[in-house]
Amino acid sequence: MKNFLVAIVFISMFIGGGNVYASDNKGPMYTVTPVLPENQQKNITDQFDLLVKPGSTQIIQVILKNKSKKAMQLNSVVVAGVTNSNGIIDYKNKVEQKKQKDTFTNIATADEAGSIAAQSEKTLNVEVKIPMSGIDGLMLGGIKIEQVSAAKSESNIQNKYSYIIPIKLQTKTDQQQAKLNLKKVTISQTGLRNRLVTVLENPKGAILRNIEMSLQVQKDKTDTTYYENKKNNLKFAPKSTADLQWALDKPFEVGTYQVTLKVIADGFEKTWTEALTIDKEEADTLNATSVDEKEKNTNSLKMYILLGIIAVLILMIIIILLKKNKQRNEVE
């Protein structure tokens, strides 16, 4: 029976890849607290929602508090609210974000957080210069605070924490109606995994919420479905373009396809139909580096081995039970 339990443990390790994870998470040793100004619009305390005047300069402040018994070095950077490849609002600095006009990083600058003494605090200023023409709808941004060098824990795991305080600006209270434009459909690869990509743009200064998408790809002039999938609970930032990625999980097949993308969201609904051509050169190049098929083959091999082990264990149990039954009969 002991050997049987050992075998079960072995199977568990085999399925999980044999990895053991440890966590020594004591949390960040500093806090970032917004100082809400008089022009704060909503009764929320963890972010800024400001009605600003065209041509004005807004000073936004946050309090950085070091709770530890040692001095620490913090880094501060302004970030823009954009839509990422998963269809959620993310915050990126100028280097990370796509080339876009009218973003928060173009009008805001932050003081350097620098060093903060043990168990003390300091106020950090973010200066925002509002354009004379005002803001077209909403503008999303934020201030990101990150510890420059986090100490390693006893388990030799380096914990690194960062805070992002969102900042929403508007010069008018009138709300625009967000929309989406499908710019193009293409193929790509991320992390050595094949992807279909729908490039979508929200040209309006408004957030599009509660988005549901369905994608269907059919071989041209046939009813054969090559790929279909759905995404729910997506959100698009104002004036944001995103390369929304769809996991293909198989090799690209050369051919011409008809792509149908349907979007339903708050106050918006539209269906696009686009042609997609996958040529041999591009398909061969991406398939050569893709791990999708290799991983599928590896998983199949693991499954066959697992089934073999289970079959052997069942056979061992049957033999053991038969032997015990035989011994019992001999004693009687």
Summary of the structure (lengths in Angstrom):
residues: 332
radius of gyration: 27.9
end to end distance: 24.1
largest distance: 101.5
contacts: 944
relative contact order: 0.14
helix: 20%
strand: 44%
